[in-house]
Amino acid sequence: MSTPTVDSKRLFAARTSVEQVEEGLVLAPRFDDDGLLPCVTTDNSTGDVLMLGYMNEEALTQTIVTGEAHYWSRSRQCLWHKGATSGLTQIVVDLRIDDDQDAIWLRVNVAGSGASCHVGYRSCFYRSVEVGNAPGGPVQLTFTESERTFDPEEVYGNAPNPTQL
């Protein structure tokens, strides 16, 4: 399926005043020095946080135009249509921008098994950190999801790992 080409300059307004950005009715996103906006993505039905990603102008434009989540992969330095490889497409139910228009919140329905993490878990936030107790060594993590939703080897095969150490 080809993605329609849309000029983001047509979709996004210039930022002209604090009032326009905070109380106005036009989208005027403020991308950081790397050209990115952080994007928190939650499950539409449960409210659970699925992932934190980043969007550049093209990713935000394609998300708006197609209704499916697109991100900018900082590790691979490319546009990333979530689910294009795995089939776990994120269908956007609601796209919100914060008060100063420099962060995005997506509420999505996930196709397939409902997983959003490339490691195979439902959420990328599958481990918990105990707070209020400083141990003598490295902080230990506790798994909050007991099993994977899918096997990454079966889905991605020998594709390069999308993360970097």
MIBAGU-811864 format. One record per residue (C-alpha): x, y, z; residue in one letter; residue number from 1. Coordinates in Angstrom, 3 decimals. Each point is the difference from the previous one (the first is absolute). Layout:
<atoms>
<atom><c1>X</c1><c2>Y</c2><c3>Z</c3><r>A</r><k>NUM</k></atom>
...
</atoms>
This chain:
<atoms>
<atom><c1>0.000</c1><c2>0.000</c2><c3>0.000</c3><r>M</r><k>1</k></atom>
<atom><c1>1.531</c1><c2>3.329</c2><c3>-0.960</c3><r>S</r><k>2</k></atom>
<atom><c1>-0.182</c1><c2>2.884</c2><c3>2.407</c3><r>T</r><k>3</k></atom>
<atom><c1>-1.390</c1><c2>3.262</c2><c3>-1.342</c3><r>P</r><k>4</k></atom>
<atom><c1>2.483</c1><c2>2.829</c2><c3>-0.306</c3><r>T</r><k>5</k></atom>
<atom><c1>-1.063</c1><c2>3.078</c2><c3>1.934</c3><r>V</r><k>6</k></atom>
<atom><c1>1.997</c1><c2>3.152</c2><c3>0.623</c3><r>D</r><k>7</k></atom>
<atom><c1>0.253</c1><c2>0.453</c2><c3>3.775</c3><r>S</r><k>8</k></atom>
<atom><c1>0.300</c1><c2>3.770</c2><c3>-0.507</c3><r>K</r><k>9</k></atom>
<atom><c1>-3.643</c1><c2>-0.097</c2><c3>-1.074</c3><r>R</r><k>10</k></atom>
<atom><c1>-1.042</c1><c2>-1.852</c2><c3>3.177</c3><r>L</r><k>11</k></atom>
<atom><c1>2.020</c1><c2>1.889</c2><c3>2.597</c3><r>F</r><k>12</k></atom>
<atom><c1>-0.423</c1><c2>3.687</c2><c3>0.837</c3><r>A</r><k>13</k></atom>
<atom><c1>2.845</c1><c2>2.365</c2><c3>0.803</c3><r>A</r><k>14</k></atom>
<atom><c1>0.423</c1><c2>0.716</c2><c3>3.695</c3><r>R</r><k>15</k></atom>
<atom><c1>-0.905</c1><c2>3.664</c2><c3>0.415</c3><r>T</r><k>16</k></atom>
<atom><c1>-0.777</c1><c2>0.513</c2><c3>3.693</c3><r>S</r><k>17</k></atom>
<atom><c1>-0.356</c1><c2>-1.793</c2><c3>3.312</c3><r>V</r><k>18</k></atom>
<atom><c1>-3.751</c1><c2>0.563</c2><c3>-0.166</c3><r>E</r><k>19</k></atom>
<atom><c1>-0.230</c1><c2>-1.535</c2><c3>-3.473</c3><r>Q</r><k>20</k></atom>
<atom><c1>2.038</c1><c2>-3.054</c2><c3>1.067</c3><r>V</r><k>21</k></atom>
<atom><c1>-1.711</c1><c2>-0.571</c2><c3>3.365</c3><r>E</r><k>22</k></atom>
<atom><c1>-3.581</c1><c2>1.056</c2><c3>-0.763</c3><r>E</r><k>23</k></atom>
<atom><c1>-0.226</c1><c2>0.056</c2><c3>-3.794</c3><r>G</r><k>24</k></atom>
<atom><c1>-1.746</c1><c2>-2.352</c2><c3>-2.370</c3><r>L</r><k>25</k></atom>
<atom><c1>2.897</c1><c2>-0.809</c2><c3>-2.364</c3><r>V</r><k>26</k></atom>
<atom><c1>2.694</c1><c2>-2.623</c2><c3>0.269</c3><r>L</r><k>27</k></atom>
<atom><c1>3.377</c1><c2>1.723</c2><c3>0.407</c3><r>A</r><k>28</k></atom>
<atom><c1>2.358</c1><c2>-2.677</c2><c3>1.354</c3><r>P</r><k>29</k></atom>
<atom><c1>3.375</c1><c2>0.896</c2><c3>1.482</c3><r>R</r><k>30</k></atom>
<atom><c1>2.555</c1><c2>-2.635</c2><c3>-0.954</c3><r>F</r><k>31</k></atom>
<atom><c1>3.204</c1><c2>-0.162</c2><c3>2.086</c3><r>D</r><k>32</k></atom>
<atom><c1>3.504</c1><c2>0.758</c2><c3>-1.286</c3><r>D</r><k>33</k></atom>
<atom><c1>0.109</c1><c2>-3.464</c2><c3>-1.595</c3><r>D</r><k>34</k></atom>
<atom><c1>-3.336</c1><c2>0.630</c2><c3>-1.739</c3><r>G</r><k>35</k></atom>
<atom><c1>-1.917</c1><c2>-2.352</c2><c3>2.303</c3><r>L</r><k>36</k></atom>
<atom><c1>-3.046</c1><c2>-0.061</c2><c3>2.283</c3><r>L</r><k>37</k></atom>
<atom><c1>-0.375</c1><c2>-2.639</c2><c3>2.744</c3><r>P</r><k>38</k></atom>
<atom><c1>-3.140</c1><c2>-2.109</c2><c3>-0.418</c3><r>C</r><k>39</k></atom>
<atom><c1>-1.625</c1><c2>-2.022</c2><c3>2.779</c3><r>V</r><k>40</k></atom>
<atom><c1>-2.194</c1><c2>-2.774</c2><c3>-1.403</c3><r>T</r><k>41</k></atom>
<atom><c1>-2.714</c1><c2>-1.647</c2><c3>2.093</c3><r>T</r><k>42</k></atom>
<atom><c1>-2.451</c1><c2>-2.823</c2><c3>-0.584</c3><r>D</r><k>43</k></atom>
<atom><c1>-3.411</c1><c2>1.478</c2><c3>-0.782</c3><r>N</r><k>44</k></atom>
<atom><c1>-1.985</c1><c2>-2.605</c2><c3>1.929</c3><r>S</r><k>45</k></atom>
<atom><c1>2.137</c1><c2>-0.356</c2><c3>3.150</c3><r>T</r><k>46</k></atom>
<atom><c1>1.912</c1><c2>3.284</c2><c3>0.205</c3><r>G</r><k>47</k></atom>
<atom><c1>3.248</c1><c2>-1.936</c2><c3>0.509</c3><r>D</r><k>48</k></atom>
<atom><c1>3.148</c1><c2>1.678</c2><c3>-1.271</c3><r>V</r><k>49</k></atom>
<atom><c1>1.269</c1><c2>-2.041</c2><c3>-2.944</c3><r>L</r><k>50</k></atom>
<atom><c1>3.065</c1><c2>1.963</c2><c3>-1.038</c3><r>M</r><k>51</k></atom>
<atom><c1>1.869</c1><c2>3.267</c2><c3>-0.199</c3><r>L</r><k>52</k></atom>
<atom><c1>1.096</c1><c2>0.903</c2><c3>-3.497</c3><r>G</r><k>53</k></atom>
<atom><c1>1.041</c1><c2>3.074</c2><c3>-1.929</c3><r>Y</r><k>54</k></atom>
<atom><c1>-1.501</c1><c2>1.713</c2><c3>-3.011</c3><r>M</r><k>55</k></atom>
<atom><c1>1.600</c1><c2>2.318</c2><c3>-2.499</c3><r>N</r><k>56</k></atom>
<atom><c1>-2.055</c1><c2>2.140</c2><c3>-2.415</c3><r>E</r><k>57</k></atom>
<atom><c1>-0.417</c1><c2>-2.854</c2><c3>-2.453</c3><r>E</r><k>58</k></atom>
<atom><c1>-1.073</c1><c2>-2.510</c2><c3>2.672</c3><r>A</r><k>59</k></atom>
<atom><c1>-2.568</c1><c2>2.401</c2><c3>1.445</c3><r>L</r><k>60</k></atom>
<atom><c1>-1.267</c1><c2>0.841</c2><c3>-3.477</c3><r>T</r><k>61</k></atom>
<atom><c1>-0.345</c1><c2>-3.664</c2><c3>-1.008</c3><r>Q</r><k>62</k></atom>
<atom><c1>-1.737</c1><c2>-0.818</c2><c3>3.299</c3><r>T</r><k>63</k></atom>
<atom><c1>-2.544</c1><c2>2.764</c2><c3>-0.606</c3><r>I</r><k>64</k></atom>
<atom><c1>-0.533</c1><c2>-0.905</c2><c3>-3.666</c3><r>V</r><k>65</k></atom>
<atom><c1>-0.201</c1><c2>-3.814</c2><c3>0.339</c3><r>T</r><k>66</k></atom>
<atom><c1>-1.491</c1><c2>-0.417</c2><c3>3.476</c3><r>G</r><k>67</k></atom>
<atom><c1>2.742</c1><c2>-2.490</c2><c3>0.841</c3><r>E</r><k>68</k></atom>
<atom><c1>2.957</c1><c2>0.720</c2><c3>2.279</c3><r>A</r><k>69</k></atom>
<atom><c1>3.298</c1><c2>0.953</c2><c3>-1.608</c3><r>H</r><k>70</k></atom>
<atom><c1>3.136</c1><c2>0.837</c2><c3>1.962</c3><r>Y</r><k>71</k></atom>
<atom><c1>3.565</c1><c2>1.077</c2><c3>-0.599</c3><r>W</r><k>72</k></atom>
<atom><c1>2.436</c1><c2>-2.730</c2><c3>0.977</c3><r>S</r><k>73</k></atom>
<atom><c1>2.915</c1><c2>1.684</c2><c3>1.747</c3><r>R</r><k>74</k></atom>
<atom><c1>2.106</c1><c2>-3.173</c2><c3>-0.132</c3><r>S</r><k>75</k></atom>
<atom><c1>-0.613</c1><c2>-0.731</c2><c3>-3.696</c3><r>R</r><k>76</k></atom>
<atom><c1>-0.374</c1><c2>3.658</c2><c3>-1.067</c3><r>Q</r><k>77</k></atom>
<atom><c1>-3.054</c1><c2>-0.657</c2><c3>-2.129</c3><r>C</r><k>78</k></atom>
<atom><c1>-3.766</c1><c2>0.356</c2><c3>-0.137</c3><r>L</r><k>79</k></atom>
<atom><c1>-1.692</c1><c2>-2.967</c2><c3>1.660</c3><r>W</r><k>80</k></atom>
<atom><c1>-3.591</c1><c2>-1.050</c2><c3>-0.718</c3><r>H</r><k>81</k></atom>
<atom><c1>-0.821</c1><c2>-1.909</c2><c3>3.181</c3><r>K</r><k>82</k></atom>
<atom><c1>-1.093</c1><c2>-3.511</c2><c3>-0.888</c3><r>G</r><k>83</k></atom>
<atom><c1>1.165</c1><c2>0.051</c2><c3>-3.629</c3><r>A</r><k>84</k></atom>
<atom><c1>2.258</c1><c2>-3.007</c2><c3>0.672</c3><r>T</r><k>85</k></atom>
<atom><c1>-1.783</c1><c2>-1.713</c2><c3>2.897</c3><r>S</r><k>86</k></atom>
<atom><c1>-3.617</c1><c2>0.650</c2><c3>-0.995</c3><r>G</r><k>87</k></atom>
<atom><c1>-0.563</c1><c2>1.611</c2><c3>3.424</c3><r>L</r><k>88</k></atom>
<atom><c1>-1.185</c1><c2>3.259</c2><c3>-1.534</c3><r>T</r><k>89</k></atom>
<atom><c1>-1.116</c1><c2>2.743</c2><c3>2.375</c3><r>Q</r><k>90</k></atom>
<atom><c1>-3.308</c1><c2>1.493</c2><c3>-1.151</c3><r>I</r><k>91</k></atom>
<atom><c1>-0.354</c1><c2>3.499</c2><c3>1.456</c3><r>V</r><k>92</k></atom>
<atom><c1>-3.226</c1><c2>0.634</c2><c3>1.894</c3><r>V</r><k>93</k></atom>
<atom><c1>1.053</c1><c2>3.368</c2><c3>1.447</c3><r>D</r><k>94</k></atom>
<atom><c1>3.025</c1><c2>2.220</c2><c3>-0.618</c3><r>L</r><k>95</k></atom>
<atom><c1>0.603</c1><c2>2.729</c2><c3>2.568</c3><r>R</r><k>96</k></atom>
<atom><c1>2.662</c1><c2>2.649</c2><c3>0.305</c3><r>I</r><k>97</k></atom>
<atom><c1>1.029</c1><c2>1.544</c2><c3>3.313</c3><r>D</r><k>98</k></atom>
<atom><c1>-0.439</c1><c2>3.624</c2><c3>1.070</c3><r>D</r><k>99</k></atom>
<atom><c1>3.161</c1><c2>1.380</c2><c3>-1.588</c3><r>D</r><k>100</k></atom>
<atom><c1>-0.225</c1><c2>-2.387</c2><c3>-2.962</c3><r>Q</r><k>101</k></atom>
<atom><c1>3.285</c1><c2>-1.796</c2><c3>0.555</c3><r>D</r><k>102</k></atom>
<atom><c1>-1.253</c1><c2>-3.487</c2><c3>0.975</c3><r>A</r><k>103</k></atom>
<atom><c1>-2.542</c1><c2>-2.410</c2><c3>-1.499</c3><r>I</r><k>104</k></atom>
<atom><c1>-2.328</c1><c2>-2.521</c2><c3>1.637</c3><r>W</r><k>105</k></atom>
<atom><c1>-1.501</c1><c2>-2.728</c2><c3>-2.181</c3><r>L</r><k>106</k></atom>
<atom><c1>-2.834</c1><c2>-2.277</c2><c3>1.082</c3><r>R</r><k>107</k></atom>
<atom><c1>0.076</c1><c2>-3.036</c2><c3>-2.290</c3><r>V</r><k>108</k></atom>
<atom><c1>-1.529</c1><c2>-3.363</c2><c3>-0.762</c3><r>N</r><k>109</k></atom>
<atom><c1>2.695</c1><c2>-2.513</c2><c3>-0.883</c3><r>V</r><k>110</k></atom>
<atom><c1>-0.622</c1><c2>-2.513</c2><c3>-2.768</c3><r>A</r><k>111</k></atom>
<atom><c1>0.943</c1><c2>-3.652</c2><c3>0.395</c3><r>G</r><k>112</k></atom>
<atom><c1>0.980</c1><c2>-1.220</c2><c3>3.457</c3><r>S</r><k>113</k></atom>
<atom><c1>-0.193</c1><c2>3.496</c2><c3>1.484</c3><r>G</r><k>114</k></atom>
<atom><c1>3.721</c1><c2>0.183</c2><c3>0.722</c3><r>A</r><k>115</k></atom>
<atom><c1>2.009</c1><c2>3.147</c2><c3>-0.621</c3><r>S</r><k>116</k></atom>
<atom><c1>3.474</c1><c2>-0.965</c2><c3>1.196</c3><r>C</r><k>117</k></atom>
<atom><c1>2.586</c1><c2>-1.410</c2><c3>-2.418</c3><r>H</r><k>118</k></atom>
<atom><c1>1.227</c1><c2>-2.271</c2><c3>2.825</c3><r>V</r><k>119</k></atom>
<atom><c1>-3.361</c1><c2>-1.803</c2><c3>-0.124</c3><r>G</r><k>120</k></atom>
<atom><c1>-1.731</c1><c2>1.449</c2><c3>3.030</c3><r>Y</r><k>121</k></atom>
<atom><c1>-3.304</c1><c2>1.872</c2><c3>-0.199</c3><r>R</r><k>122</k></atom>
<atom><c1>1.535</c1><c2>3.221</c2><c3>1.309</c3><r>S</r><k>123</k></atom>
<atom><c1>3.545</c1><c2>1.311</c2><c3>-0.250</c3><r>C</r><k>124</k></atom>
<atom><c1>-0.332</c1><c2>0.749</c2><c3>3.731</c3><r>F</r><k>125</k></atom>
<atom><c1>0.060</c1><c2>-3.637</c2><c3>1.142</c3><r>Y</r><k>126</k></atom>
<atom><c1>2.357</c1><c2>0.470</c2><c3>2.980</c3><r>R</r><k>127</k></atom>
<atom><c1>-0.388</c1><c2>1.931</c2><c3>3.225</c3><r>S</r><k>128</k></atom>
<atom><c1>2.537</c1><c2>1.816</c2><c3>2.183</c3><r>V</r><k>129</k></atom>
<atom><c1>-0.512</c1><c2>0.085</c2><c3>3.757</c3><r>E</r><k>130</k></atom>
<atom><c1>0.223</c1><c2>3.556</c2><c3>1.304</c3><r>V</r><k>131</k></atom>
<atom><c1>0.740</c1><c2>1.284</c2><c3>3.494</c3><r>G</r><k>132</k></atom>
<atom><c1>2.664</c1><c2>-2.603</c2><c3>0.734</c3><r>N</r><k>133</k></atom>
<atom><c1>3.614</c1><c2>0.614</c2><c3>-1.064</c3><r>A</r><k>134</k></atom>
<atom><c1>1.783</c1><c2>-3.380</c2><c3>-0.171</c3><r>P</r><k>135</k></atom>
<atom><c1>3.752</c1><c2>-0.389</c2><c3>0.355</c3><r>G</r><k>136</k></atom>
<atom><c1>0.356</c1><c2>-1.217</c2><c3>-3.584</c3><r>G</r><k>137</k></atom>
<atom><c1>-1.788</c1><c2>0.436</c2><c3>-3.305</c3><r>P</r><k>138</k></atom>
<atom><c1>-3.769</c1><c2>0.445</c2><c3>0.242</c3><r>V</r><k>139</k></atom>
<atom><c1>-1.861</c1><c2>-3.228</c2><c3>-0.753</c3><r>Q</r><k>140</k></atom>
<atom><c1>-2.885</c1><c2>-0.129</c2><c3>-2.478</c3><r>L</r><k>141</k></atom>
<atom><c1>-3.243</c1><c2>-1.950</c2><c3>0.457</c3><r>T</r><k>142</k></atom>
<atom><c1>-1.938</c1><c2>-1.295</c2><c3>-2.991</c3><r>F</r><k>143</k></atom>
<atom><c1>-3.574</c1><c2>1.309</c2><c3>-0.129</c3><r>T</r><k>144</k></atom>
<atom><c1>-0.962</c1><c2>-2.201</c2><c3>-2.971</c3><r>E</r><k>145</k></atom>
<atom><c1>0.477</c1><c2>-3.700</c2><c3>0.587</c3><r>S</r><k>146</k></atom>
<atom><c1>0.236</c1><c2>-1.117</c2><c3>-3.611</c3><r>E</r><k>147</k></atom>
<atom><c1>0.541</c1><c2>1.302</c2><c3>-3.486</c3><r>R</r><k>148</k></atom>
<atom><c1>-2.919</c1><c2>0.565</c2><c3>-2.326</c3><r>T</r><k>149</k></atom>
<atom><c1>2.006</c1><c2>-1.136</c2><c3>-3.031</c3><r>F</r><k>150</k></atom>
<atom><c1>3.387</c1><c2>-1.493</c2><c3>-0.829</c3><r>D</r><k>151</k></atom>
<atom><c1>2.236</c1><c2>2.694</c2><c3>-1.536</c3><r>P</r><k>152</k></atom>
<atom><c1>2.074</c1><c2>-2.651</c2><c3>-1.860</c3><r>E</r><k>153</k></atom>
<atom><c1>-3.116</c1><c2>-1.233</c2><c3>-1.800</c3><r>E</r><k>154</k></atom>
<atom><c1>-1.192</c1><c2>3.512</c2><c3>-0.848</c3><r>V</r><k>155</k></atom>
<atom><c1>3.249</c1><c2>1.739</c2><c3>-0.872</c3><r>Y</r><k>156</k></atom>
<atom><c1>2.309</c1><c2>-2.915</c2><c3>-0.814</c3><r>G</r><k>157</k></atom>
<atom><c1>3.581</c1><c2>1.162</c2><c3>-0.332</c3><r>N</r><k>158</k></atom>
<atom><c1>-0.927</c1><c2>3.645</c2><c3>-0.546</c3><r>A</r><k>159</k></atom>
<atom><c1>2.306</c1><c2>2.423</c2><c3>1.782</c3><r>P</r><k>160</k></atom>
<atom><c1>-1.003</c1><c2>0.836</c2><c3>3.556</c3><r>N</r><k>161</k></atom>
<atom><c1>-1.730</c1><c2>3.410</c2><c3>-0.100</c3><r>P</r><k>162</k></atom>
<atom><c1>1.713</c1><c2>1.132</c2><c3>3.201</c3><r>T</r><k>163</k></atom>
<atom><c1>3.574</c1><c2>0.892</c2><c3>0.782</c3><r>Q</r><k>164</k></atom>
<atom><c1>1.912</c1><c2>-0.592</c2><c3>3.222</c3><r>L</r><k>165</k></atom>
</atoms>
